[in-house]
Amino acid sequence: MSLSLKQILELAERESYSTREIEEIIVGEKALCGRTAFYDYFKELKHKKMIRQAERGAKKVIVPEKAAEEEVR
């Protein structure tokens, strides 16, 4: 698994970042990959059911798949 994929999963585990915020960290701050590659990695993780979107209040955040099955508060 690439470093970018691992970083996306680590950020998802915090259950507080939106897709855009994760993109800013991975692409902008850490420069681990470009924007196109980031969204390819993101799509791969969603396709493999490793992450998904959940709502935390009014904010949509990315969470690991098992956490998304429970209600995220």
N, C-alpha and C positions, 0 to 999 in steps of 0.2 A: 504494500500500500504506500502510495506516495506521501510525502510530507504534507502536501496541500490537503489531501483527503483526511489525514490524521488531524490536522489543525481544524478543519471544518467540523469534524466529529467532536473534538475537544470543546470547541465553542458552543456546539449544540447541546452538550451535556450541561452547560451552565444555565440553559433554559431561559435566557434573557435577551438574546440577540435576534434581530430580524435578518432576513436574507441580505438586505442592503448593508446592514451593519457588519455582517460577517464578510461580505465582499470587500468593504472598506478596509477591514483588518488584514485579510489574506492578500488582496491585490494592492491596496494603497500603502498600508503601514509596513507590512512584512515583505512585500514584493515577492511572494512565493510563486506566483503565476500571473498570467494576464487575465483580463476580464472574461474573454471567450473560454479559456481553459477552466476558469473558476466555475462558470455556469455548466460546462460539460461535467466537471467533477460533481457539482451539486445535483445535476440530473441523474448521474450514475448512483449516487447515494440514495436518492429518492426512489429510483427504479429498483434498487436492491432492498428497499424498505428498511434502510438504516436510519433515516431521518424523516421527519414530516413537520408540517406546520401545525401549530396549536395556538389558541388564544390565551393571552394572559391579560385579563382586563380588556382594554380596547386595543391592545397591541398584539400583532401576530408575530410569534416567535418560532424559531426552529428548535426542535427537540429531538432526542433520540427516539426511535420508533416505540420502544417499550414505555417510555414516559408519556408519549402521546396517547396511548391507550387509556391512561388514567386521566382524570380531569386535571388540567394544569391551572393552578390558581394564582 
